[in-house]
């Protein structure tokens, strides 16, 4: 029976991988298999090295990729430096992980000059971040002890525009469900994608300033946000005093902040979500049912549901408005246009 279940898991993952590139245009798994065969291994080893020094870099890389894709598509426009560049927009000021991408790009350029885009390096790094931080079997261990990770279609090219003024429509922790839904729908993502992708908060952190308003004078009568559990309220008030500057960083998943797992959804279900936008997922019937599915305690195939759904949602998001073929460019340095 155990062997049958294992074979079933393998079949599902391989099936997902076989469908990944459908509808992605010229994006495909192994795009650089001939032109730069070591590219994905170089990115992976670079992310691994930075992760070993700072495990929180995994969440930073995921967020960096997310913010890139939601503004002008997944074209590495977030990596450009400059006073009016996208990365200097207010919602992007806390982004980290640029040095990881620059490091990977330098090594890839040394191996294959002018071949691999910064947009693809960022997409691969985000995948590797999840792969390194997961407590679920997204990877299948082979007899050789190597891992089969979920594939990311590549073939993106880098954009030639990066403007802070275009970053105003990024999702915000203050967004209602209707606003979140509107922003995701505009990018071709549905409710299932929304809830699944927000699940990346299982390894994220945020500053007190972004949720402290929920702890003090949230209601007209001066009380805290009533959707926040009493236990979380007490804990968060201790971490984020009312008169503090709000710069203290707090884990978005109080139970397993360094493991990519489904405990985040249990926090949402139990009124322990840190961000208001996250907790609002429980207040809408459509998103609540998805949260409940991920938060369930059923083991076996159903117990791994988030693990299977997140790669699919990531691949869908990483294909938003991509530039391919002769569009855009292949940057020599990720922070500068050619």
C-alpha positions as CSV (number, residue, x, y, z in Angstrom):
1,X,0.0,0.0,0.0
2,X,2.8,2.4,0.9
3,X,4.5,1.7,-2.4
4,X,1.3,2.4,-4.3
5,X,0.9,5.8,-2.5
6,X,4.5,6.7,-3.3
7,X,4.0,5.8,-6.9
8,X,0.9,7.9,-7.0
9,X,2.7,10.9,-5.6
10,X,5.4,10.5,-8.2
11,X,2.8,10.3,-11.0
12,X,1.0,13.4,-9.8
13,X,4.3,15.4,-9.6
14,X,5.5,14.2,-13.0
15,X,2.1,14.9,-14.4
16,X,2.2,18.5,-13.1
17,X,5.7,18.9,-14.6
18,X,4.5,17.6,-17.9
19,X,1.8,20.3,-18.0
20,X,3.8,23.2,-16.7
21,X,4.8,24.7,-20.0
22,X,1.3,24.5,-21.6
23,X,0.0,27.9,-22.5
24,X,3.4,29.6,-21.7
25,X,4.3,30.5,-25.3
26,X,8.0,29.9,-25.8
27,X,8.7,29.4,-22.1
28,X,9.7,25.8,-21.5
29,X,11.5,23.6,-19.0
30,X,15.1,23.3,-19.9
31,X,15.2,26.4,-22.1
32,X,19.0,26.7,-21.5
33,X,19.8,22.9,-21.7
34,X,21.9,23.5,-24.8
35,X,22.9,27.2,-24.6
36,X,23.9,27.2,-20.9
37,X,23.4,23.7,-19.4
38,X,24.9,24.6,-16.0
39,X,22.7,27.7,-15.5
40,X,20.1,26.2,-13.2
41,X,22.7,24.4,-11.1
42,X,24.7,27.7,-10.8
43,X,21.6,29.5,-9.6
44,X,20.7,26.7,-7.2
45,X,24.2,26.6,-5.6
46,X,24.2,30.4,-5.2
47,X,20.9,30.4,-3.5
48,X,22.0,27.5,-1.3
49,X,25.2,29.3,-0.2
50,X,23.2,32.5,0.8
51,X,20.5,30.4,2.4
52,X,23.0,28.6,4.6
53,X,24.2,32.0,5.9
54,X,20.7,33.5,6.3
55,X,17.7,31.2,6.1
56,X,15.4,34.3,6.0
57,X,16.7,35.0,2.5
58,X,14.2,32.4,1.1
59,X,11.2,34.6,2.0
60,X,13.0,37.6,0.6
61,X,13.6,36.0,-2.8
62,X,10.0,34.8,-3.0
63,X,8.8,38.3,-2.3
64,X,11.2,39.9,-4.7
65,X,9.9,37.6,-7.5
66,X,6.3,38.3,-6.6
67,X,6.8,42.1,-6.6
68,X,8.6,41.8,-10.0
69,X,5.8,39.9,-11.6
70,X,3.0,42.2,-10.4
71,X,4.5,45.2,-12.1
72,X,5.0,45.0,-15.9
73,X,5.2,41.2,-15.6
74,X,8.2,39.0,-14.7
75,X,10.9,40.9,-16.5
76,X,13.4,41.7,-13.7
77,X,12.4,45.4,-13.8
78,X,12.5,45.3,-9.9
79,X,16.3,44.8,-10.1
80,X,17.1,48.1,-11.8
81,X,18.7,50.8,-9.7
82,X,18.0,54.5,-9.9
83,X,16.1,57.2,-8.2
84,X,12.9,56.7,-10.2
85,X,13.3,52.9,-10.6
86,X,10.6,50.4,-9.6
87,X,12.6,49.2,-6.6
88,X,12.4,52.6,-5.0
89,X,8.6,52.7,-4.9
90,X,7.2,52.8,-1.4
91,X,5.8,49.2,-1.4
92,X,9.2,47.9,-2.5
93,X,11.5,49.7,0.0
94,X,11.7,46.6,2.3
95,X,12.7,44.2,-0.5
96,X,15.9,42.1,0.0
97,X,17.8,39.5,-1.9
98,X,19.2,41.6,-4.7
99,X,22.7,40.5,-3.9
100,X,21.8,36.9,-4.4
101,X,20.6,37.6,-7.9
102,X,23.6,39.7,-8.7
103,X,25.9,36.9,-7.4
104,X,24.1,34.3,-9.5
105,X,24.2,36.5,-12.6
106,X,28.0,37.1,-12.2
107,X,28.6,33.3,-12.1
108,X,26.2,32.5,-14.9
109,X,27.8,35.2,-17.1
110,X,31.2,33.7,-16.5
111,X,29.9,30.4,-17.8
112,X,27.6,31.6,-20.6
113,X,28.0,35.4,-21.4
114,X,24.8,37.1,-22.7
115,X,22.6,34.0,-22.6
116,X,20.6,33.8,-19.4
117,X,18.2,36.6,-18.5
118,X,18.0,38.2,-15.0
119,X,14.2,37.5,-15.1
120,X,14.9,33.8,-15.4
121,X,17.5,33.9,-12.7
122,X,15.0,35.5,-10.3
123,X,12.3,33.0,-11.2
124,X,14.7,30.1,-10.6
125,X,16.0,31.6,-7.4
126,X,12.5,31.9,-6.0
127,X,11.8,28.2,-6.8
128,X,15.1,27.2,-5.2
129,X,14.2,29.2,-2.1
130,X,11.0,27.2,-1.6
131,X,12.8,24.0,-2.4
132,X,15.4,24.6,0.3
133,X,13.0,25.8,2.9
134,X,10.2,23.3,2.5
135,X,9.2,20.7,5.1
136,X,7.0,18.9,2.5
137,X,8.0,16.4,-0.1
138,X,8.0,18.9,-3.0
139,X,11.2,17.1,-3.9
140,X,11.3,13.4,-4.5
141,X,14.5,11.7,-3.2
142,X,16.2,9.6,-5.9
143,X,18.4,6.6,-5.0
144,X,21.4,8.8,-5.7
145,X,20.2,11.2,-2.9
146,X,19.6,13.9,-5.5
147,X,16.3,15.7,-5.6
148,X,13.7,16.2,-8.3
149,X,12.4,19.7,-7.8
150,X,9.4,21.2,-9.6
151,X,10.5,22.6,-12.9
152,X,10.2,26.3,-13.8
153,X,9.7,27.1,-17.5
154,X,12.4,29.5,-18.7
155,X,12.9,31.7,-21.7
156,X,12.0,35.1,-20.2
157,X,13.8,38.3,-21.4
158,X,14.6,41.3,-19.3
159,X,12.5,44.5,-19.6
160,X,13.7,47.9,-20.7
161,X,11.5,50.0,-18.4
162,X,11.6,50.3,-14.6
163,X,9.5,53.0,-13.1
164,X,8.4,53.5,-9.4
165,X,5.2,55.2,-10.6
166,X,4.0,51.8,-12.0
167,X,4.2,50.0,-8.7
168,X,1.1,51.6,-7.1
169,X,-1.1,48.6,-7.7
170,X,0.9,46.1,-5.8
171,X,-1.1,44.1,-3.2
172,X,-1.1,45.8,0.2
173,X,-1.6,44.4,3.8
174,X,-4.5,46.9,4.1
175,X,-6.4,45.4,1.1
176,X,-9.9,44.0,1.6
177,X,-10.7,40.7,-0.1
178,X,-12.4,42.5,-2.9
179,X,-9.4,44.6,-3.6
180,X,-7.0,41.6,-3.4
181,X,-9.2,39.7,-5.8
182,X,-9.3,42.6,-8.2
183,X,-5.5,42.9,-8.2
184,X,-5.0,39.2,-8.7
185,X,-7.6,39.0,-11.4
186,X,-6.0,41.8,-13.3
187,X,-2.9,39.5,-13.6
188,X,-4.9,36.4,-14.7
189,X,-4.9,34.8,-11.2
190,X,-8.0,33.5,-9.5
191,X,-9.1,33.0,-5.9
192,X,-7.3,29.7,-5.7
193,X,-4.1,31.3,-6.9
194,X,-4.5,34.2,-4.5
195,X,-4.8,32.0,-1.4
196,X,-2.1,29.6,-2.5
197,X,0.4,32.3,-3.3
198,X,-0.3,34.2,-0.1
199,X,0.6,31.0,1.6
200,X,4.2,32.0,1.0
201,X,3.8,34.1,4.1
202,X,4.5,30.9,6.0
203,X,8.2,31.9,5.8
204,X,7.8,35.6,5.7
205,X,8.4,38.5,8.2
206,X,7.0,42.0,8.5
207,X,7.5,45.1,10.5
208,X,5.3,46.0,13.4
209,X,4.3,49.2,11.6
210,X,2.4,47.3,9.0
211,X,0.0,45.6,11.5
212,X,0.3,47.5,14.8
213,X,-3.0,49.4,14.0
214,X,-4.8,46.1,14.5
215,X,-3.6,46.0,18.1
216,X,-4.6,49.4,19.3
217,X,-7.7,51.5,18.6
218,X,-8.8,49.4,15.6
219,X,-12.5,49.9,16.3
220,X,-14.3,53.2,17.0
221,X,-14.6,52.1,20.7
222,X,-10.8,51.8,21.0
223,X,-10.6,48.0,20.9
224,X,-8.3,45.7,18.9
225,X,-9.2,44.0,15.7
226,X,-11.9,41.5,16.8
227,X,-10.8,38.9,14.3
228,X,-7.5,38.6,16.1
229,X,-7.3,35.9,18.8
230,X,-6.7,37.0,22.4
231,X,-3.6,34.9,22.6
232,X,-2.1,36.5,19.5
233,X,-3.2,40.0,20.7
234,X,-1.3,39.5,23.9
235,X,1.8,38.2,22.2
236,X,1.9,40.9,19.5
237,X,1.3,43.7,21.9
238,X,4.4,42.5,23.9
239,X,6.4,42.5,20.6
240,X,5.0,45.8,19.3
241,X,4.4,48.3,22.0
242,X,2.0,51.2,21.1
243,X,4.6,53.9,21.2
244,X,7.5,52.0,19.6
245,X,8.9,53.1,16.2
246,X,7.4,50.0,14.6
247,X,10.6,48.7,13.1
248,X,10.8,45.4,14.9
249,X,10.3,42.4,12.6
250,X,7.8,39.7,13.4
251,X,7.3,36.3,11.8
252,X,4.1,36.0,9.7
253,X,3.9,32.3,10.8
254,X,4.2,32.1,14.5
255,X,4.6,28.3,14.5
256,X,7.2,27.5,11.9
257,X,8.7,30.7,10.4
258,X,11.6,28.9,8.8
259,X,9.6,26.0,7.3
260,X,7.6,26.2,4.1
261,X,4.5,24.3,5.3
262,X,0.7,24.8,5.8
263,X,0.8,26.1,9.4
264,X,0.2,29.6,8.0
265,X,-3.3,28.5,7.0
266,X,-4.0,27.1,10.5
267,X,-3.1,30.5,11.8
268,X,-5.6,32.2,9.5
269,X,-8.2,29.7,10.5
270,X,-7.6,30.3,14.2
271,X,-7.5,34.1,14.1
272,X,-3.7,34.2,14.4
273,X,-2.8,35.9,11.1
274,X,-0.5,38.9,11.5
275,X,-1.6,40.9,8.5
276,X,-5.1,42.2,8.1
277,X,-5.2,41.2,4.5
278,X,-4.3,37.6,5.5
279,X,-6.9,37.3,8.2
280,X,-9.6,38.6,5.7
281,X,-9.1,35.4,3.7
282,X,-11.2,33.7,6.5
283,X,-14.0,36.3,6.2
284,X,-14.9,35.5,2.6
285,X,-16.7,32.3,1.8
286,X,-14.7,31.5,-1.3
287,X,-11.3,32.1,0.1
288,X,-12.2,30.5,3.5
289,X,-12.9,27.2,1.8
290,X,-9.5,27.1,0.2
291,X,-7.8,28.1,3.5
292,X,-9.8,25.3,5.3
293,X,-8.6,22.7,2.7
294,X,-5.0,23.7,3.3
295,X,-5.4,23.9,7.1
296,X,-6.9,20.4,7.4
297,X,-5.2,17.7,9.3
298,X,-5.9,14.9,6.9
299,X,-2.7,13.0,6.0
300,X,-1.9,11.1,2.8
301,X,-2.6,12.6,-0.6
302,X,-5.0,15.2,0.7
303,X,-2.5,16.2,3.5
304,X,0.0,17.3,0.9
305,X,-2.4,19.4,-1.1
306,X,-0.7,22.8,-0.5
307,X,2.6,21.2,-1.4
308,X,1.2,20.3,-4.8
309,X,-0.8,23.4,-5.5
310,X,1.9,26.0,-4.6
311,X,4.3,25.0,-7.4
312,X,1.5,25.2,-10.0
313,X,0.5,28.7,-8.7
314,X,4.1,29.8,-8.7
315,X,4.6,28.7,-12.3
316,X,1.4,30.5,-13.3
317,X,2.4,33.7,-11.6
318,X,6.0,33.5,-13.0
319,X,4.5,33.6,-16.5
320,X,2.6,36.9,-16.0
321,X,3.2,39.2,-19.0
322,X,6.6,37.7,-19.8
323,X,8.8,39.1,-22.5
324,X,10.1,36.5,-24.9
325,X,11.7,36.0,-28.3
326,X,13.1,39.4,-29.5
327,X,11.3,41.4,-26.8
328,X,13.4,43.1,-24.2
329,X,17.0,42.2,-23.8
330,X,19.4,39.9,-21.9
331,X,21.1,42.2,-19.4
332,X,24.8,41.9,-18.7
333,X,24.3,43.3,-15.2
334,X,20.9,42.8,-13.6
335,X,20.8,46.3,-12.0
336,X,21.5,48.1,-15.2
337,X,20.0,48.3,-18.7
338,X,22.4,47.4,-21.5
